[in-house]
Amino acid sequence: MDRFELRRLDYSLTEDHVALQAAYKQFFTTHCDIETVRAAEGSGFDKNLWERLCAMGATTMALPESVGGDGATLVDLCLVAEEIGRSLAPVPWIDQVCATRLLESLGGLPADGADTADIVNGARLVAVDPHQDPVDGARLLPTGSVADELIVRDGDSVVRLSFGARPARVDNIGKLPMAWVDPADADSATVLARGPEALAKYQRALDEWRLLTASALVGLVEQTMTIAAEFAKTRYTLGVPIGTLQAISHPLANMAITVASGRNLAYRAGWFLDNEPDERPELAPSAFVFMAEEAAKAATMAVHIQGGLGVSAEAAATAYLVRARGWPLAGGDPGASACRIADLIAARETAHRAAN
């Protein structure tokens, strides 16, 4: 495939992409059933699953070969994120990937670093503060209760924090290992870089976090659609399957449209971030804002289709619903990303008019 075909609205995957997605789909099907997901809700983290995932190369794939990685593209990472969302995997893969990629871009992963290998291999957990707007003081971070190190903004600086004791987990609707973290309580704080270039790289990490979260929500919606559709095939009313009724079939069709639209937008955003990052910077936050809204709608409808069963605590559809609502809020209000999209488009249009 010509490398510019994706830009021309061709979102078909290569054979390598298909093989990659199939491998991770099989991995999560084997090692992360709904019972595994439920068992990890108390902590938001399954250490055994995380170690298995790291052994697959899921953390090293995202980094360049210079630090022991495999140099995967963002489209590759979107495929893995989809499978994480499909299975509701209780692992901080998105946070780890975005934080380590940011560390590498700022020179924080030297080849001879004492902890570089552990970070690259996932033995040492690193997370980034994903809030779109800078936060002063304590902040609620999605991986705060399990991360060994955190990357945050402090004014015009990007700072690496480490803590001797991890903060206590805060219960949350997304069932994440979330915790309040105050940089003032860190045992050590290292300034990685300062100035506009450092902040631009930090913004890139935030865009990647939102892009991969959007892809995870695509996988989540596709699985909720499958759950609802399989249920609709087995339930009858007036002698016909309920799936033949417009009140059921039309919402299921809307879910399929959401999956296709969100997936294509994510792939397009990933391609532009990798190849022409300054050309369409609004695509990654757009994918996030779109899926943040549509995932909650789709998961809610899946619960309604199952009726009383769907709203029961043990139903898989309920587990998908709470995460569809909680995951987009892990990085703060999605409205902040919507405002950023507006600012980017307004700035581009203003520049275009000034040039003409």
N, C-alpha and C positions, 0 to 999 in steps of 0.2 A: 504494500500500500504506500502510495506517495505520502510523505509526511505532512503535506498541506491539505490532504483530502478532508481531514476532520474539520478544518476551518471552512471548507466548502459544504458543510452540513452533511457529511458522510460520517455517521457514528458507528459504522460496522466495526466489529472487533477482529483483530488478527487471530490466527491460530494460537499464537503464544498467549494472547489475552484470554481466549476461551479456556486454554489449558490451565492458566493461572487461576481463573475464577473457579473452575471445576475442582481444582486441588483444594482450595480453601472451603468451598462448599462441602466437599466430602469430609474435610477435617472437622468442621463445626457440626455436621450431621452426626459424626461418630462420637465426638467428645463434649458436645454442648446441647443436650436435650433440655426440655422445659424443666425437668426435675433439677438439673444442674443449675439452671438459672435461678430457680426458687431457693435452692440451698444457699446461694451466695447473696441473697438479698440483705442479710444482716450486716454484711461488711461492704457489699458492692464490689467485691473483688474475689476471684477464684485463683489462688496462687498456682494450683496444679495446672489449671487450664492455661494460665499465662506462661508457665514454663514450657508446656507443650507447644504453644503458639510460637514462642521465641525459638524453640528448636527447629521449627519449620522455616525460620529465616524471615519472619514477618517484620522484625525490627531492623535487621541489617539491610533488607531490600531497599529501604527508603533512603539510604545514605550513599555517597559516592565511594568509589573503590579506594580512594586515597585514605579512608579511615576504616577500611574493612567492609564496606557495604557493596551493594549490587547495582546501584545506580538506577533504580526503578523510576519510571515516570509517574506523574500525578494521576494519569488515567489508570495505571497499574494499581496505585494505592486506592483509587476509588473502587476498584473491583473487590479488593479485600474489605474495604469499609462496608460495602453492600452486604457481604456475607456476615460481618459482625452484627449489622443491624437485623438481618434476617433471623439470626439465631439469638439475638439479645445477649450476646456474649459479655459476661461481667469481667472485662479486661480493659485496661486503660491504653489501648493500642493507639488511638487517635492522638491522645495527649502526648504519649511517648514519642511518636513519630514526628509530630510538629515541633516538639521541644528539642529533640536531637538534631533535626534539620536546621533549626535556628542556631543551636550551639555550634554546629559545624560551620555555618555561614559567618559566624562572628569569631571564629578561631578558637572556640572553646572546647574543641575535640582534637587536640594535637595527637599525632600518631604515636608519640611516646608518652602520652599522658598516663598518670597512674590509674585513673579510673575510666579511661576511654573505652577499653574493651568491654568492661562491665556495662557501660551505658549503651554502647552499640548493640550488645547482645541481649539487653533487656534485664540483666541481673540487677542493675541499679536503675530505679524508676525516676524519670525526670518529667516534669509537666510545665506547661506554660500557662500564664494567666490569660484566659481567652476573652476577657471583657473588652468590648470594642472601645469604650471610653475609659481613660485612665482612672484608677481607683486609688484614693489616699487612705492610708491606715489599713485595718483588717479587711480582707476580702474573702468571699465565699468561692472556693475553687473546686471544680468537679473531681479532681484527683488529690485533693489536699490531705486526705487521711492515709494515703499509701505512698505518696511520692517521697523520694529521698532528697530531691532537689527541685527547686522551682525557679523559673525564669520570669521576671516581672519587669514592668517599667517603673522608673522612678525619675520623674521630670523628663529630661532629655537623655537619660541613661537607661541601658538595659543591664539588669543586675541578676546575678546568679546567687540564690539563697540555699543554704543547707540548714537542717534542724537536727538537733540531737534526739529529740522525742517528737514523734508525729502527733499532730493535734487529733482530738476526738472526732469521730465521724458524726455528721449531722444528718438525721433522717431526711429523705427528700423523695419527691414523687418519681424521679427518674431512677431511683435505686442505685445511685452512683456513690463512689467512695468520697463524698463531698465533705469539706471541713472549712471552718473559718481559719484563715492564715493571716497573721500579722507580721510583716517584714521586720518590725522592730524586735520580734522575739527570735529571730534567726541567730543561730550560733556563729554563722559566718556569712558575709555578703561580699561578693566580688563583682566589681563593675566590669562587664564584658566589653562594652563600647559606649560611646557617647555621640550625640549629634544627629543631624538629619538622616544620615546614611544608616545609622544604627536603628533609628526609629522606623525607617522604611523597611528594613529587614524584619523588624518585629511585626510590622503591619502585614508583611508577607506571610509570616507564621500564623497570624490571626485569620487571614484569608484561607490558608490551607486548612486550618482547624474547622472553619465553617464549611468549606468544600467537602471535607471528609465526613463531617457530621451530616451534611445534606445527603451524601451517598449512603450513609448508614440508615438514614430515614427512608431512602428509596427501598432498600432491602427490607426494612421493617414493614413498609406499606405493602410490598409485594407478598410478604408472608401473611399479613392480616387478610389480604384479598383471598389468598389460597384457603385460609382457615374458614372464611365466610362462605366462599364458593363451595367448598366441600360439604359444609353444613347444609347449604341451600339445596344440594342435590339429594339429600336424604330426608328432607322434611316435606310433607305434603299438606295441601289444604284444598278441599273440594275435589280431591282426586288428582291434583296436578302438583308437580314439584314447586315449591315456593320460588325457586330460582327463575321460573317462567313468568312471574308477576313483575310488572314494570317497577313496582316499589322496591323490588330486590334487584332485578337485572340492571336497571339504570344506575343505581349507586355502584354496583360492581363494575360496570363499564367505566364509570368516573374514576374508580380506583386504578383501573388499567391505564387510563389516560394520564393520571398523576404519575404512575411509575414510569411510563415512557417519556413523559415530558421532563420529569425531574432527572432521570438518568441521562437523557441527551444533553440537558443543560449542564449537568455536572461534568460530563465528558468534554464538552466544549470549553467550559471554564478551566478544566485541568489542562487542556491543550494550550490555551492561550497563556496561562500562568507559566507553563514550561517554555513556550516558544516565543511569545510576544507579550510579555507581562504588562507593558505600558499601553497596549492597544485597546484591551477591553477589561479594565480592572474591576468593573462592576459585575462581571459574570459570576464570580465565586460568591459574593454576598447575596446576589440575586437567587442563586440556587438554594442557598441556606434559607432565605426569607420565604421562598416559595414552598419548600418542603416543611418548614416549621409550621406553616399554616395548614397545608394540605394533609400532612401526616396525622395531625390531630383529628381532622374531619374524617379521614378514611378509617382510622382506628375506632372512632366513635361509631361510625356506621357498621363496622364489623361486629361490634358488641350488640348493636340494635338488631342486626339480622339474626343473631343467635338468641335474642329475647332474654328470658330469665336466666338461661344458662350463661349467656354472655356476661352478665353483670355479677356472676358468682366469683368469689375470690379465687377459686381453683381453676377457673377457665383461662386457657392460654390467651384468649382475646383480651382479657383484662390486663394481663401482664404487658401486652403490646400497647394497650391504650395508655397506661400510666407512663410508659417510657416515651411514647409519641408526644406526650405533653411535657415531660420533664427534661428530656435531652436537649431540646432547643433552648431551654432556659438556663442551662449550665453555664453559658457564657454571658449571662445577663439578658436584658430585654432585646429580643430580635428587632424591635423597632429602631434600636440604635444602628443596626446594620442597614435597615431601610433608609434611614437618614443619610448614611454614608453613600448609598447608591445614588440618592438624589443629588448629593453634593458632587459626586464624580461626573454624573451626566450633565449637571448644570455647568460645571467648569469646562467640560469638553465642548458643549454647545457655545458657551461664551467665547472660548478661544477660536472656534470655527468661524463664528460671525465676525470676530475682530480681524481674522485673517482674510476675510472676503469683503 
